[in-house]
Amino acid sequence: MRFIKIHKPSKDDAVYQYMLKKETEGKPKKVAKIAALNKFLRIYYARVKEAYVVA
């Protein structure tokens, strides 16, 4: 997750913004990173699920 803070995403930055939000709320850096990772996995799962839905 250190890479995320070094190279800011240009378009789809929901995870990056969420991590910054958690850090500004006073969460420890590790907690903010884990929360951002959890959000990333939920977004990724939703997109994969959406791609493979049989209509």
N, CA, C and O atoms as a Tripos MOL2 file, in Angstrom:
@<TRIPOS>MOLECULE
protein
  220   219    55     0     0
PROTEIN
NO_CHARGES

@<TRIPOS>ATOM
      1 N           0.8090   -1.1930    0.0000 N.3       1 MET1
      2 CA          0.0000    0.0000    0.0000 C.3       1 MET1
      3 C           0.8550    1.2620    0.0000 C.2       1 MET1
      4 O           0.3410    2.3470   -0.2720 O.2       1 MET1
      5 N           2.1110    1.1480    0.2900 N.am      2 ARG2
      6 CA          2.9790    2.3180    0.2440 C.3       2 ARG2
      7 C           3.0260    2.8740   -1.1710 C.2       2 ARG2
      8 O           3.1250    4.0860   -1.3670 O.2       2 ARG2
      9 N           2.9550    1.9950   -2.1420 N.am      3 PHE3
     10 CA          2.9730    2.3990   -3.5430 C.3       3 PHE3
     11 C           1.8050    3.3200   -3.8560 C.2       3 PHE3
     12 O           1.9540    4.2480   -4.6500 O.2       3 PHE3
     13 N           0.6640    3.0870   -3.2590 N.am      4 ILE4
     14 CA         -0.5220    3.9150   -3.5140 C.3       4 ILE4
     15 C          -0.2640    5.3620   -3.1270 C.2       4 ILE4
     16 O          -0.6900    6.2770   -3.8320 O.2       4 ILE4
     17 N           0.4240    5.5790   -2.0230 N.am      5 LYS5
     18 CA          0.6690    6.9460   -1.5720 C.3       5 LYS5
     19 C           1.7600    7.6330   -2.3840 C.2       5 LYS5
     20 O           1.7660    8.8590   -2.4920 O.2       5 LYS5
     21 N           2.6810    6.8660   -2.9560 N.am      6 ILE6
     22 CA          3.7610    7.4540   -3.7420 C.3       6 ILE6
     23 C           3.2400    7.9040   -5.1030 C.2       6 ILE6
     24 O           3.5510    9.0080   -5.5520 O.2       6 ILE6
     25 N           2.4620    7.0720   -5.7520 N.am      7 HIS7
     26 CA          1.9330    7.3490   -7.0870 C.3       7 HIS7
     27 C           0.4200    7.5120   -6.9890 C.2       7 HIS7
     28 O          -0.3190    6.5310   -6.9170 O.2       7 HIS7
     29 N          -0.0180    8.7410   -6.9860 N.am      8 LYS8
     30 CA         -1.4550    9.0040   -6.8710 C.3       8 LYS8
     31 C          -2.1680    8.5320   -8.1380 C.2       8 LYS8
     32 O          -1.7240    8.8370   -9.2450 O.2       8 LYS8
     33 N          -3.2560    7.8010   -7.9900 N.am      9 PRO9
     34 CA         -4.0140    7.3700   -9.1630 C.3       9 PRO9
     35 C          -4.6390    8.5640   -9.8700 C.2       9 PRO9
     36 O          -4.9880    9.5580   -9.2320 O.2       9 PRO9
     37 N          -4.7770    8.4660  -11.1680 N.am     10 SER10
     38 CA         -5.2580    9.6010  -11.9320 C.3      10 SER10
     39 C          -6.7700    9.6440  -12.0570 C.2      10 SER10
     40 O          -7.3540   10.7260  -12.0000 O.2      10 SER10
     41 N          -7.4250    8.4930  -12.2260 N.am     11 LYS11
     42 CA         -8.8550    8.5030  -12.5100 C.3      11 LYS11
     43 C          -9.6730    7.8310  -11.4100 C.2      11 LYS11
     44 O         -10.5300    8.4700  -10.8000 O.2      11 LYS11
     45 N          -9.4220    6.5750  -11.1570 N.am     12 ASP12
     46 CA        -10.2210    5.7930  -10.2170 C.3      12 ASP12
     47 C          -9.5050    5.7550   -8.8730 C.2      12 ASP12
     48 O          -8.7700    4.8110   -8.5820 O.2      12 ASP12
     49 N          -9.7180    6.7790   -8.0590 N.am     13 ASP13
     50 CA         -8.9420    6.9070   -6.8220 C.3      13 ASP13
     51 C          -9.7820    6.7480   -5.5610 C.2      13 ASP13
     52 O          -9.4680    7.3490   -4.5340 O.2      13 ASP13
     53 N         -10.8340    5.9560   -5.6190 N.am     14 ALA14
     54 CA        -11.7110    5.7820   -4.4620 C.3      14 ALA14
     55 C         -10.9670    5.1620   -3.2850 C.2      14 ALA14
     56 O         -11.1740    5.5640   -2.1400 O.2      14 ALA14
     57 N         -10.1060    4.1910   -3.5580 N.am     15 VAL15
     58 CA         -9.3680    3.5190   -2.4820 C.3      15 VAL15
     59 C          -8.3620    4.4750   -1.8600 C.2      15 VAL15
     60 O          -8.2150    4.5220   -0.6390 O.2      15 VAL15
     61 N          -7.6720    5.2350   -2.6950 N.am     16 TYR16
     62 CA         -6.6910    6.2000   -2.1930 C.3      16 TYR16
     63 C          -7.3620    7.2510   -1.3100 C.2      16 TYR16
     64 O          -6.8660    7.5620   -0.2270 O.2      16 TYR16
     65 N          -8.4830    7.7930   -1.7660 N.am     17 GLN17
     66 CA         -9.2010    8.7990   -0.9900 C.3      17 GLN17
     67 C          -9.7260    8.2180    0.3240 C.2      17 GLN17
     68 O          -9.7270    8.8980    1.3490 O.2      17 GLN17
     69 N         -10.1690    6.9670    0.2910 N.am     18 TYR18
     70 CA        -10.6620    6.3070    1.4920 C.3      18 TYR18
     71 C          -9.5330    6.1430    2.5170 C.2      18 TYR18
     72 O          -9.7330    6.3570    3.7130 O.2      18 TYR18
     73 N          -8.3440    5.7600    2.0330 N.am     19 MET19
     74 CA         -7.2050    5.5960    2.9320 C.3      19 MET19
     75 C          -6.8250    6.9380    3.5620 C.2      19 MET19
     76 O          -6.5530    7.0050    4.7600 O.2      19 MET19
     77 N          -6.8050    7.9950    2.7690 N.am     20 LEU20
     78 CA         -6.4990    9.3180    3.3070 C.3      20 LEU20
     79 C          -7.5480    9.7540    4.3230 C.2      20 LEU20
     80 O          -7.2150   10.3640    5.3390 O.2      20 LEU20
     81 N          -8.8070    9.4470    4.0540 N.am     21 LYS21
     82 CA         -9.8940    9.7910    4.9770 C.3      21 LYS21
     83 C          -9.6930    9.1030    6.3200 C.2      21 LYS21
     84 O          -9.8520    9.7240    7.3710 O.2      21 LYS21
     85 N          -9.3450    7.8160    6.2840 N.am     22 LYS22
     86 CA         -9.1430    7.0620    7.5210 C.3      22 LYS22
     87 C          -7.9470    7.6120    8.3000 C.2      22 LYS22
     88 O          -7.9790    7.6740    9.5290 O.2      22 LYS22
     89 N          -6.8930    8.0100    7.5840 N.am     23 GLU23
     90 CA         -5.7200    8.5780    8.2620 C.3      23 GLU23
     91 C          -6.0600    9.9120    8.9140 C.2      23 GLU23
     92 O          -5.5820   10.2090   10.0090 O.2      23 GLU23
     93 N          -6.8870   10.7210    8.2430 N.am     24 THR24
     94 CA         -7.2530   12.0070    8.8320 C.3      24 THR24
     95 C          -8.2260   11.8450    9.9960 C.2      24 THR24
     96 O          -8.3450   12.7370   10.8370 O.2      24 THR24
     97 N          -8.9210   10.7080   10.0460 N.am     25 GLU25
     98 CA         -9.7960   10.4270   11.1830 C.3      25 GLU25
     99 C          -8.9990   10.0290   12.4180 C.2      25 GLU25
    100 O          -9.5640    9.8850   13.5030 O.2      25 GLU25
    101 N          -7.6940    9.8510   12.2590 N.am     26 GLY26
    102 CA         -6.8510    9.5170   13.3890 C.3      26 GLY26
    103 C          -6.5320    8.0380   13.5250 C.2      26 GLY26
    104 O          -5.9660    7.6100   14.5320 O.2      26 GLY26
    105 N          -6.8910    7.2640   12.5250 N.am     27 LYS27
    106 CA         -6.5900    5.8250   12.5640 C.3      27 LYS27
    107 C          -5.0890    5.6270   12.3630 C.2      27 LYS27
    108 O          -4.4630    6.3790   11.6160 O.2      27 LYS27
    109 N          -4.5110    4.6330   13.0140 N.am     28 PRO28
    110 CA         -3.1030    4.3210   12.7510 C.3      28 PRO28
    111 C          -2.9190    3.9450   11.2800 C.2      28 PRO28
    112 O          -3.8520    3.4740   10.6300 O.2      28 PRO28
    113 N          -1.7080    4.1560   10.7630 N.am     29 LYS29
    114 CA         -1.4490    3.9150    9.3440 C.3      29 LYS29
    115 C          -1.7550    2.4810    8.9260 C.2      29 LYS29
    116 O          -2.2970    2.2570    7.8430 O.2      29 LYS29
    117 N          -1.4190    1.5160    9.7620 N.am     30 LYS30
    118 CA         -1.6980    0.1210    9.4200 C.3      30 LYS30
    119 C          -3.1970   -0.1280    9.3200 C.2      30 LYS30
    120 O          -3.6480   -0.8360    8.4190 O.2      30 LYS30
    121 N          -3.9580    0.4330   10.2170 N.am     31 VAL31
    122 CA         -5.4170    0.2610   10.2130 C.3      31 VAL31
    123 C          -6.0080    0.8980    8.9650 C.2      31 VAL31
    124 O          -6.8970    0.3240    8.3360 O.2      31 VAL31
    125 N          -5.5200    2.0830    8.6010 N.am     32 ALA32
    126 CA         -6.0050    2.7600    7.3980 C.3      32 ALA32
    127 C          -5.6760    1.9510    6.1480 C.2      32 ALA32
    128 O          -6.4930    1.8680    5.2300 O.2      32 ALA32
    129 N          -4.4940    1.3570    6.1060 N.am     33 LYS33
    130 CA         -4.0990    0.5380    4.9460 C.3      33 LYS33
    131 C          -4.9570   -0.7120    4.8340 C.2      33 LYS33
    132 O          -5.3690   -1.0860    3.7360 O.2      33 LYS33
    133 N          -5.2260   -1.3550    5.9530 N.am     34 ILE34
    134 CA         -6.0550   -2.5650    5.9380 C.3      34 ILE34
    135 C          -7.4810   -2.2100    5.5240 C.2      34 ILE34
    136 O          -8.1120   -2.9570    4.7760 O.2      34 ILE34
    137 N          -7.9890   -1.0860    5.9990 N.am     35 ALA35
    138 CA         -9.3320   -0.6480    5.6150 C.3      35 ALA35
    139 C          -9.3860   -0.3620    4.1110 C.2      35 ALA35
    140 O         -10.3620   -0.7100    3.4470 O.2      35 ALA35
    141 N          -8.3410    0.2680    3.5770 N.am     36 ALA36
    142 CA         -8.2890    0.5560    2.1420 C.3      36 ALA36
    143 C          -8.1850   -0.7340    1.3400 C.2      36 ALA36
    144 O          -8.8060   -0.8630    0.2850 O.2      36 ALA36
    145 N          -7.4130   -1.6770    1.8290 N.am     37 LEU37
    146 CA         -7.2940   -2.9690    1.1450 C.3      37 LEU37
    147 C          -8.6380   -3.6870    1.1250 C.2      37 LEU37
    148 O          -9.0140   -4.2810    0.1150 O.2      37 LEU37
    149 N          -9.3560   -3.6320    2.2330 N.am     38 ASN38
    150 CA        -10.6790   -4.2380    2.3040 C.3      38 ASN38
    151 C         -11.6230   -3.5850    1.2930 C.2      38 ASN38
    152 O         -12.3820   -4.2760    0.6130 O.2      38 ASN38
    153 N         -11.5750   -2.2680    1.1960 N.am     39 LYS39
    154 CA        -12.4150   -1.5570    0.2290 C.3      39 LYS39
    155 C         -12.0390   -1.9590   -1.1960 C.2      39 LYS39
    156 O         -12.9160   -2.1890   -2.0290 O.2      39 LYS39
    157 N         -10.7300   -2.0450   -1.4790 N.am     40 PHE40
    158 CA        -10.2770   -2.4610   -2.8090 C.3      40 PHE40
    159 C         -10.8170   -3.8510   -3.1560 C.2      40 PHE40
    160 O         -11.2990   -4.0730   -4.2670 O.2      40 PHE40
    161 N         -10.7350   -4.7730   -2.2160 N.am     41 LEU41
    162 CA        -11.2120   -6.1360   -2.4820 C.3      41 LEU41
    163 C         -12.7090   -6.1710   -2.7280 C.2      41 LEU41
    164 O         -13.1800   -6.9180   -3.5860 O.2      41 LEU41
    165 N         -13.4610   -5.3720   -1.9870 N.am     42 ARG42
    166 CA        -14.9070   -5.3270   -2.2110 C.3      42 ARG42
    167 C         -15.2430   -4.7580   -3.5870 C.2      42 ARG42
    168 O         -16.1320   -5.2670   -4.2690 O.2      42 ARG42
    169 N         -14.5360   -3.7040   -3.9990 N.am     43 ILE43
    170 CA        -14.7560   -3.1190   -5.3290 C.3      43 ILE43
    171 C         -14.3650   -4.1170   -6.4140 C.2      43 ILE43
    172 O         -15.0980   -4.3040   -7.3850 O.2      43 ILE43
    173 N         -13.2130   -4.7540   -6.2500 N.am     44 TYR44
    174 CA        -12.7240   -5.7280   -7.2330 C.3      44 TYR44
    175 C         -13.7020   -6.8940   -7.3700 C.2      44 TYR44
    176 O         -14.0220   -7.3140   -8.4820 O.2      44 TYR44
    177 N         -14.1700   -7.4110   -6.2480 N.am     45 TYR45
    178 CA        -15.1120   -8.5310   -6.2730 C.3      45 TYR45
    179 C         -16.4010   -8.1450   -6.9960 C.2      45 TYR45
    180 O         -16.9360   -8.9250   -7.7850 O.2      45 TYR45
    181 N         -16.8960   -6.9340   -6.7230 N.am     46 ALA46
    182 CA        -18.1290   -6.4760   -7.3710 C.3      46 ALA46
    183 C         -17.9440   -6.3630   -8.8780 C.2      46 ALA46
    184 O         -18.8370   -6.7290   -9.6420 O.2      46 ALA46
    185 N         -16.7910   -5.8570   -9.3090 N.am     47 ARG47
    186 CA        -16.5490   -5.7370  -10.7560 C.3      47 ARG47
    187 C         -16.3830   -7.0760  -11.4350 C.2      47 ARG47
    188 O         -16.8650   -7.2680  -12.5520 O.2      47 ARG47
    189 N         -15.7130   -7.9990  -10.7850 N.am     48 VAL48
    190 CA        -15.5580   -9.3460  -11.3620 C.3      48 VAL48
    191 C         -16.9060  -10.0420  -11.4110 C.2      48 VAL48
    192 O         -17.2470  -10.6810  -12.4060 O.2      48 VAL48
    193 N         -17.6560   -9.9210  -10.3560 N.am     49 LYS49
    194 CA        -18.9760  -10.5380  -10.3090 C.3      49 LYS49
    195 C         -19.8850   -9.9770  -11.4030 C.2      49 LYS49
    196 O         -20.6330  -10.7140  -12.0450 O.2      49 LYS49
    197 N         -19.8080   -8.6790  -11.6010 N.am     50 GLU50
    198 CA        -20.5920   -8.0040  -12.6340 C.3      50 GLU50
    199 C         -20.1970   -8.4900  -14.0320 C.2      50 GLU50
    200 O         -21.0530   -8.6290  -14.9050 O.2      50 GLU50
    201 N         -18.9140   -8.7460  -14.2410 N.am     51 ALA51
    202 CA        -18.4350   -9.1800  -15.5550 C.3      51 ALA51
    203 C         -18.8800  -10.6000  -15.8820 C.2      51 ALA51
    204 O         -19.0310  -10.9430  -17.0540 O.2      51 ALA51
    205 N         -19.0910  -11.4220  -14.8720 N.am     52 TYR52
    206 CA        -19.4150  -12.8230  -15.1200 C.3      52 TYR52
    207 C         -20.8810  -13.1830  -14.8360 C.2      52 TYR52
    208 O         -21.2260  -14.3610  -14.7470 O.2      52 TYR52
    209 N         -21.7190  -12.1850  -14.6970 N.am     53 VAL53
    210 CA        -23.1290  -12.4450  -14.4600 C.3      53 VAL53
    211 C         -23.7470  -12.9800  -15.7560 C.2      53 VAL53
    212 O         -23.6000  -12.3880  -16.8250 O.2      53 VAL53
    213 N         -24.4260  -14.0900  -15.6310 N.am     54 VAL54
    214 CA        -25.0750  -14.6980  -16.7970 C.3      54 VAL54
    215 C         -26.4920  -14.1200  -16.8790 C.2      54 VAL54
    216 O         -27.3050  -14.2790  -15.9680 O.2      54 VAL54
    217 N         -26.7500  -13.4630  -17.9720 N.am     55 ALA55
    218 CA        -28.0650  -12.8160  -18.1270 C.3      55 ALA55
    219 C         -29.0840  -13.7630  -18.7030 C.2      55 ALA55
    220 O         -30.2390  -13.3840  -18.8980 O.2      55 ALA55
@<TRIPOS>BOND
     1     1     2 1
     2     2     3 1
     3     3     4 2
     4     3     5 am
     5     5     6 1
     6     6     7 1
     7     7     8 2
     8     7     9 am
     9     9    10 1
    10    10    11 1
    11    11    12 2
    12    11    13 am
    13    13    14 1
    14    14    15 1
    15    15    16 2
    16    15    17 am
    17    17    18 1
    18    18    19 1
    19    19    20 2
    20    19    21 am
    21    21    22 1
    22    22    23 1
    23    23    24 2
    24    23    25 am
    25    25    26 1
    26    26    27 1
    27    27    28 2
    28    27    29 am
    29    29    30 1
    30    30    31 1
    31    31    32 2
    32    31    33 am
    33    33    34 1
    34    34    35 1
    35    35    36 2
    36    35    37 am
    37    37    38 1
    38    38    39 1
    39    39    40 2
    40    39    41 am
    41    41    42 1
    42    42    43 1
    43    43    44 2
    44    43    45 am
    45    45    46 1
    46    46    47 1
    47    47    48 2
    48    47    49 am
    49    49    50 1
    50    50    51 1
    51    51    52 2
    52    51    53 am
    53    53    54 1
    54    54    55 1
    55    55    56 2
    56    55    57 am
    57    57    58 1
    58    58    59 1
    59    59    60 2
    60    59    61 am
    61    61    62 1
    62    62    63 1
    63    63    64 2
    64    63    65 am
    65    65    66 1
    66    66    67 1
    67    67    68 2
    68    67    69 am
    69    69    70 1
    70    70    71 1
    71    71    72 2
    72    71    73 am
    73    73    74 1
    74    74    75 1
    75    75    76 2
    76    75    77 am
    77    77    78 1
    78    78    79 1
    79    79    80 2
    80    79    81 am
    81    81    82 1
    82    82    83 1
    83    83    84 2
    84    83    85 am
    85    85    86 1
    86    86    87 1
    87    87    88 2
    88    87    89 am
    89    89    90 1
    90    90    91 1
    91    91    92 2
    92    91    93 am
    93    93    94 1
    94    94    95 1
    95    95    96 2
    96    95    97 am
    97    97    98 1
    98    98    99 1
    99    99   100 2
   100    99   101 am
   101   101   102 1
   102   102   103 1
   103   103   104 2
   104   103   105 am
   105   105   106 1
   106   106   107 1
   107   107   108 2
   108   107   109 am
   109   109   110 1
   110   110   111 1
   111   111   112 2
   112   111   113 am
   113   113   114 1
   114   114   115 1
   115   115   116 2
   116   115   117 am
   117   117   118 1
   118   118   119 1
   119   119   120 2
   120   119   121 am
   121   121   122 1
   122   122   123 1
   123   123   124 2
   124   123   125 am
   125   125   126 1
   126   126   127 1
   127   127   128 2
   128   127   129 am
   129   129   130 1
   130   130   131 1
   131   131   132 2
   132   131   133 am
   133   133   134 1
   134   134   135 1
   135   135   136 2
   136   135   137 am
   137   137   138 1
   138   138   139 1
   139   139   140 2
   140   139   141 am
   141   141   142 1
   142   142   143 1
   143   143   144 2
   144   143   145 am
   145   145   146 1
   146   146   147 1
   147   147   148 2
   148   147   149 am
   149   149   150 1
   150   150   151 1
   151   151   152 2
   152   151   153 am
   153   153   154 1
   154   154   155 1
   155   155   156 2
   156   155   157 am
   157   157   158 1
   158   158   159 1
   159   159   160 2
   160   159   161 am
   161   161   162 1
   162   162   163 1
   163   163   164 2
   164   163   165 am
   165   165   166 1
   166   166   167 1
   167   167   168 2
   168   167   169 am
   169   169   170 1
   170   170   171 1
   171   171   172 2
   172   171   173 am
   173   173   174 1
   174   174   175 1
   175   175   176 2
   176   175   177 am
   177   177   178 1
   178   178   179 1
   179   179   180 2
   180   179   181 am
   181   181   182 1
   182   182   183 1
   183   183   184 2
   184   183   185 am
   185   185   186 1
   186   186   187 1
   187   187   188 2
   188   187   189 am
   189   189   190 1
   190   190   191 1
   191   191   192 2
   192   191   193 am
   193   193   194 1
   194   194   195 1
   195   195   196 2
   196   195   197 am
   197   197   198 1
   198   198   199 1
   199   199   200 2
   200   199   201 am
   201   201   202 1
   202   202   203 1
   203   203   204 2
   204   203   205 am
   205   205   206 1
   206   206   207 1
   207   207   208 2
   208   207   209 am
   209   209   210 1
   210   210   211 1
   211   211   212 2
   212   211   213 am
   213   213   214 1
   214   214   215 1
   215   215   216 2
   216   215   217 am
   217   217   218 1
   218   218   219 1
   219   219   220 2
@<TRIPOS>SUBSTRUCTURE
     1 MET1         2 RESIDUE 1 A MET
     2 ARG2         6 RESIDUE 1 A ARG
     3 PHE3        10 RESIDUE 1 A PHE
     4 ILE4        14 RESIDUE 1 A ILE
     5 LYS5        18 RESIDUE 1 A LYS
     6 ILE6        22 RESIDUE 1 A ILE
     7 HIS7        26 RESIDUE 1 A HIS
     8 LYS8        30 RESIDUE 1 A LYS
     9 PRO9        34 RESIDUE 1 A PRO
    10 SER10       38 RESIDUE 1 A SER
    11 LYS11       42 RESIDUE 1 A LYS
    12 ASP12       46 RESIDUE 1 A ASP
    13 ASP13       50 RESIDUE 1 A ASP
    14 ALA14       54 RESIDUE 1 A ALA
    15 VAL15       58 RESIDUE 1 A VAL
    16 TYR16       62 RESIDUE 1 A TYR
    17 GLN17       66 RESIDUE 1 A GLN
    18 TYR18       70 RESIDUE 1 A TYR
    19 MET19       74 RESIDUE 1 A MET
    20 LEU20       78 RESIDUE 1 A LEU
    21 LYS21       82 RESIDUE 1 A LYS
    22 LYS22       86 RESIDUE 1 A LYS
    23 GLU23       90 RESIDUE 1 A GLU
    24 THR24       94 RESIDUE 1 A THR
    25 GLU25       98 RESIDUE 1 A GLU
    26 GLY26      102 RESIDUE 1 A GLY
    27 LYS27      106 RESIDUE 1 A LYS
    28 PRO28      110 RESIDUE 1 A PRO
    29 LYS29      114 RESIDUE 1 A LYS
    30 LYS30      118 RESIDUE 1 A LYS
    31 VAL31      122 RESIDUE 1 A VAL
    32 ALA32      126 RESIDUE 1 A ALA
    33 LYS33      130 RESIDUE 1 A LYS
    34 ILE34      134 RESIDUE 1 A ILE
    35 ALA35      138 RESIDUE 1 A ALA
    36 ALA36      142 RESIDUE 1 A ALA
    37 LEU37      146 RESIDUE 1 A LEU
    38 ASN38      150 RESIDUE 1 A ASN
    39 LYS39      154 RESIDUE 1 A LYS
    40 PHE40      158 RESIDUE 1 A PHE
    41 LEU41      162 RESIDUE 1 A LEU
    42 ARG42      166 RESIDUE 1 A ARG
    43 ILE43      170 RESIDUE 1 A ILE
    44 TYR44      174 RESIDUE 1 A TYR
    45 TYR45      178 RESIDUE 1 A TYR
    46 ALA46      182 RESIDUE 1 A ALA
    47 ARG47      186 RESIDUE 1 A ARG
    48 VAL48      190 RESIDUE 1 A VAL
    49 LYS49      194 RESIDUE 1 A LYS
    50 GLU50      198 RESIDUE 1 A GLU
    51 ALA51      202 RESIDUE 1 A ALA
    52 TYR52      206 RESIDUE 1 A TYR
    53 VAL53      210 RESIDUE 1 A VAL
    54 VAL54      214 RESIDUE 1 A VAL
    55 ALA55      218 RESIDUE 1 A ALA
